[in-house]
Amino acid sequence: VPTEIVQTLSAFLNFCYLVRRNVIDEGVLHQIEDALARFHEGREVFKRTGIRVDGFSLPRQHALKHYPFLIQEFGAPNGLCSSITESAHIQAVKKPWRRSNHNQPLGQILLTNQ
């Protein structure tokens, strides 16, 4: 395994451990920003080595960029993850979409969610 991959994954895991803390002060916030910067700098190795040809541009990875600001605004996320909102999206949008006739579905989806 290339050293760059290990370093990139290490930065990502460090980020994950830091944001799961119950209390995040300015020092930890700087560590989070540093780990995130190292992850984003290093993730190109996955593209260069052919592990992921398109690189990483996934929505959840983009959301990571917003963590430091959101932690400053709202405090520690305390283990909150995107699967909670994903579950709500499935219930509120995907399932009603499947039940609709797909012809101007927004009104049908809104009625289903009343």
C-alpha positions as CSV (number, residue, x, y, z in Angstrom):
1,V,0.0,0.0,0.0
2,P,1.5,3.4,-1.0
3,T,2.5,5.6,1.9
4,E,0.3,8.4,0.6
5,I,-2.8,6.3,0.8
6,V,-2.0,5.4,4.4
7,Q,-1.4,9.1,5.3
8,T,-4.6,10.1,3.6
9,L,-6.7,7.5,5.3
10,S,-5.0,8.4,8.6
11,A,-6.0,12.0,8.1
12,F,-9.6,11.0,7.4
13,L,-9.8,8.8,10.5
14,N,-8.2,11.5,12.6
15,F,-10.9,13.9,11.3
16,C,-13.6,11.4,12.2
17,Y,-12.3,10.8,15.7
18,L,-12.0,14.5,16.4
19,V,-15.5,15.5,15.3
20,R,-17.0,12.7,17.5
21,R,-15.8,14.5,20.7
22,N,-18.4,15.8,23.0
23,V,-16.6,19.0,23.6
24,I,-14.7,20.8,20.8
25,D,-12.6,23.8,21.7
26,E,-10.5,26.1,19.4
27,G,-7.5,23.8,19.6
28,V,-9.5,20.7,18.5
29,L,-11.2,22.8,15.8
30,H,-7.8,23.6,14.4
31,Q,-6.8,19.9,14.5
32,I,-10.1,19.2,12.6
33,E,-9.3,21.7,9.9
34,D,-5.7,20.4,9.6
35,A,-6.8,16.8,9.3
36,L,-9.4,17.8,6.7
37,A,-6.9,19.8,4.7
38,R,-4.4,16.8,4.8
39,F,-7.2,14.5,3.6
40,H,-8.3,16.7,0.7
41,E,-4.6,17.2,-0.3
42,G,-3.9,13.5,-0.2
43,R,-7.1,12.1,-1.8
44,E,-5.7,12.7,-5.3
45,V,-3.5,9.6,-4.7
46,F,-6.6,7.5,-5.2
47,K,-7.0,9.0,-8.7
48,R,-3.3,8.7,-9.6
49,T,-3.1,5.0,-8.6
50,G,-6.4,4.2,-10.4
51,I,-8.2,3.1,-7.3
52,R,-10.9,5.6,-8.0
53,V,-10.5,7.0,-11.5
54,D,-12.9,9.9,-11.1
55,G,-11.3,11.0,-7.8
56,F,-13.5,11.8,-4.9
57,S,-16.3,14.3,-5.4
58,L,-19.0,12.6,-3.4
59,P,-21.6,14.7,-1.6
60,R,-20.7,13.4,1.9
61,Q,-17.0,14.3,1.3
62,H,-18.1,17.8,0.2
63,A,-20.1,18.1,3.4
64,L,-16.9,17.6,5.4
65,K,-15.7,21.0,4.3
66,H,-18.6,22.6,6.3
67,Y,-17.9,20.8,9.6
68,P,-15.5,23.4,11.1
69,F,-18.0,26.3,10.4
70,L,-21.0,24.3,11.6
71,I,-19.2,23.2,14.8
72,Q,-18.4,26.9,15.5
73,E,-22.1,27.8,14.9
74,F,-23.9,24.9,16.6
75,G,-21.4,23.0,18.7
76,A,-20.2,19.5,18.6
77,P,-22.2,17.1,16.4
78,N,-22.0,14.4,19.1
79,G,-22.0,11.5,16.7
80,L,-24.7,12.8,14.4
81,C,-24.2,11.5,10.9
82,S,-25.7,12.0,7.5
83,S,-27.6,8.7,7.6
84,I,-30.2,10.4,9.8
85,T,-31.0,13.0,7.1
86,E,-30.7,10.3,4.4
87,S,-33.3,8.2,6.1
88,A,-35.6,11.2,6.3
89,H,-35.0,11.9,2.6
90,I,-36.0,8.3,1.7
91,Q,-39.2,8.6,3.7
92,A,-40.2,12.1,2.5
93,V,-39.1,12.0,-1.1
94,K,-38.0,8.6,-2.5
95,K,-40.9,6.5,-1.3
96,P,-43.6,9.1,-2.3
97,W,-41.9,9.4,-5.7
98,R,-42.2,5.7,-6.3
99,R,-45.9,5.9,-5.4
100,S,-46.5,8.8,-7.8
101,N,-47.4,8.5,-11.4
102,H,-44.1,10.5,-12.2
103,N,-46.2,13.2,-14.0
104,Q,-45.6,16.5,-12.1
105,P,-44.8,14.5,-9.0
106,L,-44.1,17.4,-6.6
107,G,-47.8,17.9,-5.8
108,Q,-48.3,14.2,-5.3
109,I,-45.2,14.0,-3.0
110,L,-46.4,16.9,-0.9
111,L,-49.9,15.4,-0.5
112,T,-48.3,12.1,0.6
113,N,-46.3,13.9,3.2
114,Q,-49.2,15.8,4.8
